[in-house]
Amino acid sequence: MARSSPPGTRTPRSPRGGAWTPRRGRRRIRRPCSTAVRCAPFGGHKGSGISVLLEGLATVLTSASLAARTVDIWEDRSSRMNTGHLLIALDLAAFGDPAQIRDRVAELQAEVRSSHPGGTVVAPGDLEHDRAAADDGVELAASTAERLRALARAHDLPFPDPRPDGISR
């Protein structure tokens, strides 16, 4: 029987979304996080620090399970994963002039986009922005549109005018 890979290596199969990573001239499977396998943080010591910080924010502040104690629902369907999610909204004015902060973010995005002179590099949010720009709008029920319009009025915010077909832009 012919082998598609050298002896001692695995056949190129990615279990449940795992990624292939090179290692000492061979390819190995990097499995997704589970109770049996830990995901390796990226970026060396700085990446490890960021990983610990994000885990602290998403678990400790939300009373969720730490990643190492999370039971994979694909391994035990009766388990409760208790994963944590945290959304933080920041008031730019608390950090300085919002216009200057936006300019600095635009500068950072330009640096990221130009970081590979021979290729295309996208900054976080670029693909989503492009997709949203190509959208024709969002279809809303009339009652939902009216509730949103009232909310916008209450907060003195503009509300987009609906197109003739009823879809707001």
Secondary structure, 3 states (H helix, E strand, C coil): CCCCCCCCCCCCCCHHHCEEEEECCEEEEECCCCCCCCCCCCCHHHHHHHHHHHHHHHHHCCCCCCHHHCCCCCCCCCCCCCCCCCCCCCCHHHCCCHHHHHHHHHHHHHHHHCCCCCCCCCCCCHHHHHHHHHCCCECCCHHHHHHHHHHHHHCCCCCCCECCCCCEC
